[in-house]
Amino acid sequence: MRDVGIIFRREFRAYFYSPIAYVFTVIFVVLNSGLYMFHFFFFGNADMRAFFSSLPLTLGLIFIPAVSMRLWSEEHKLGTVELLLTLPMKIEHIVVGKFLASFLFYLVALAGTLAIPILLIILGKPDFGPIIGGYFGAILLGAFFLAVGIFISGFFSDQIVSLIITSISCGFLALIGWQYVPMVIDGWIPGLGEFLYQYVGVTRHFNDIERGVVDFKSIIYFLSFTALFLYLNAKSLERRKY
Amino acid sequence: MIELEKVCKNYGLTKALIDVSFKIEKGQIVGFVGPNGAGKTTAMKIITTYTAPTSGTVNVGGYDVLENPLEVRKLVGYLPETVPLYSDMLVTEYLQFIGEARHLNGKFKQRYDWVVQAAGLEPVLHRKIGVLSKGFKQRTCLAQALIHDPDVLILDEPTSGLDPLQIIGIRNLVKELAHEKTIILSTHILPEVATISDRILVINDGRIVADGSFDDLRKQVTRRSSVYLAVKSTKKDFESALKSVSDLEDIEYDNNRKRGEIGAHLFFKSSADPVSKLNDLIREQNWNILEFHPEKLSLEDSFIRLTQSTGSNNEQAEETSEEGGAE
């Protein structure tokens, strides 16, 4: 457990060594709030439905890949992976440490959007159930996407390649839960779209939680996929030895 | 302390190590010598548990690298060839991180002070690693390998890219550590390890081709002696005349001679006075001498010949075995 902490501290600090972290945090907050504000002024509803409905795509396509891309790609590029993997630490602890650092960074960025609910409280009487549910869902969703991102970054020494492939993968996971996309896939291969929508797609599970329906199945879905990708990440790095 | 038994390592179809076995006792300094791509780095990566051998067993300090990698890693300090450093960190932050990761706790302060002094890092402690010169980067990485006072020290090309003064510095540091630690260092420059190692392992094409002290190796390579001879004659006559000379191992013709002249480097098996033998031959043949002088092979030359000749032998062996397989 101590090893997790040591890796976590170095990784979290590393986010702030370069300006990229600040730039992406600002983009994330501005983009999401901006998209939401349009909706807010147009309909004048004191809720955050619009904010949360666009979240799977903005997170999956842009923000998460940018946060996760450096986790292993940078180590491969600098050669420091050789240093890390010859330290007397278990690979699983290193993976978890890195994951938690990126997760905390994501939480900091997500906290930046708390301005919206504060605004809603000042201007109206929002229903807190969906907002709290939404944030809870966003936390789970972010963890899942980050786990996918760290897994993918383990394979590439170029951060941009990691970014693009993570973006495609998370984008796919988000779109597959988007009702229209599975319908199209069902048109090609009957049953496949429905299967992907039910069991693989992220959006459906996210929407469940966001609606305030805290379904145990959806929580299990997010947690188990997060754990699975972290496990795969550790195994894939160990596999590189052979 | 370190024992490799029949270790093979394949990267896809490339064979990086073929049946490598050796044993290094506690306190020995061993130099890995070989041309680039010979398998030195691969052998080191296996000993440090970074890569796994395809077959064979590797034992470091009583622990198997596959079964007990964490225990092996505790014993080993490793300076990889790539000099892995986090370029955004300060030198002191980097060493602190390694100290924590190595679980030094209370011992850290004392080890940190020692390592900073030994590697000469005081002037750059609060600088970003990314802006350091190659020499300081190398030393920062060396400090990383030493900070936990490891029993085994694996240094992959520790002096590459350094200036002569820095090379001497690193050499002295290694010598200083020699008494208490088992050290393996690799290089492709033989004289560099000659002065500090107890033992030299020459690796070529994934095999150990020579193993012994520097003096042993020197005897092995300088047993061959070479003479340059240029006369007025035809190649045919020259060749047939040389057949009568005993101990002649190899002839390398000089293509830069004019027509009607022939010149060649003649390599002899033993140092049994080739000059007087050739003298007799020249008198017999009544040749007109254009040039005639013994040649001293530099250590590097003879080393290259040693690795090349074993390399070609291996190729021949492989060819014959392939033919055997086809039948």
HADDOCK unambig.tbl for C-alpha pairs under 7 A between the chains (distance, minus, plus):
assign (segid A and resid 3 and name CA) (segid B and resid 101 and name CA) 6.81 0.50 0.50
assign (segid A and resid 6 and name CA) (segid B and resid 100 and name CA) 6.90 0.50 0.50
assign (segid A and resid 6 and name CA) (segid B and resid 101 and name CA) 6.60 0.50 0.50
assign (segid A and resid 17 and name CA) (segid B and resid 88 and name CA) 6.31 0.50 0.50
assign (segid A and resid 78 and name CA) (segid B and resid 84 and name CA) 5.98 0.50 0.50
assign (segid A and resid 78 and name CA) (segid B and resid 85 and name CA) 6.77 0.50 0.50
assign (segid A and resid 79 and name CA) (segid B and resid 82 and name CA) 6.27 0.50 0.50
assign (segid A and resid 79 and name CA) (segid B and resid 84 and name CA) 4.93 0.50 0.50
assign (segid A and resid 80 and name CA) (segid B and resid 84 and name CA) 4.49 0.50 0.50
assign (segid A and resid 80 and name CA) (segid B and resid 85 and name CA) 6.07 0.50 0.50
assign (segid A and resid 82 and name CA) (segid B and resid 50 and name CA) 6.54 0.50 0.50
assign (segid A and resid 83 and name CA) (segid B and resid 84 and name CA) 6.53 0.50 0.50
assign (segid A and resid 85 and name CA) (segid B and resid 50 and name CA) 6.36 0.50 0.50
assign (segid A and resid 86 and name CA) (segid B and resid 48 and name CA) 6.54 0.50 0.50
assign (segid A and resid 86 and name CA) (segid B and resid 49 and name CA) 6.56 0.50 0.50
assign (segid A and resid 86 and name CA) (segid B and resid 50 and name CA) 6.01 0.50 0.50
assign (segid A and resid 86 and name CA) (segid B and resid 73 and name CA) 5.89 0.50 0.50
assign (segid A and resid 87 and name CA) (segid B and resid 73 and name CA) 6.06 0.50 0.50
assign (segid A and resid 87 and name CA) (segid B and resid 101 and name CA) 6.92 0.50 0.50
assign (segid A and resid 87 and name CA) (segid B and resid 102 and name CA) 6.86 0.50 0.50
assign (segid A and resid 88 and name CA) (segid B and resid 70 and name CA) 4.93 0.50 0.50
assign (segid A and resid 88 and name CA) (segid B and resid 73 and name CA) 5.24 0.50 0.50
assign (segid A and resid 88 and name CA) (segid B and resid 74 and name CA) 5.63 0.50 0.50
assign (segid A and resid 88 and name CA) (segid B and resid 102 and name CA) 6.65 0.50 0.50
assign (segid A and resid 89 and name CA) (segid B and resid 70 and name CA) 6.68 0.50 0.50
assign (segid A and resid 241 and name CA) (segid B and resid 50 and name CA) 6.60 0.50 0.50
assign (segid A and resid 241 and name CA) (segid B and resid 51 and name CA) 4.30 0.50 0.50
assign (segid A and resid 241 and name CA) (segid B and resid 52 and name CA) 5.29 0.50 0.50
assign (segid A and resid 242 and name CA) (segid B and resid 51 and name CA) 6.54 0.50 0.50
assign (segid A and resid 242 and name CA) (segid B and resid 52 and name CA) 5.60 0.50 0.50
assign (segid A and resid 242 and name CA) (segid B and resid 54 and name CA) 6.93 0.50 0.50
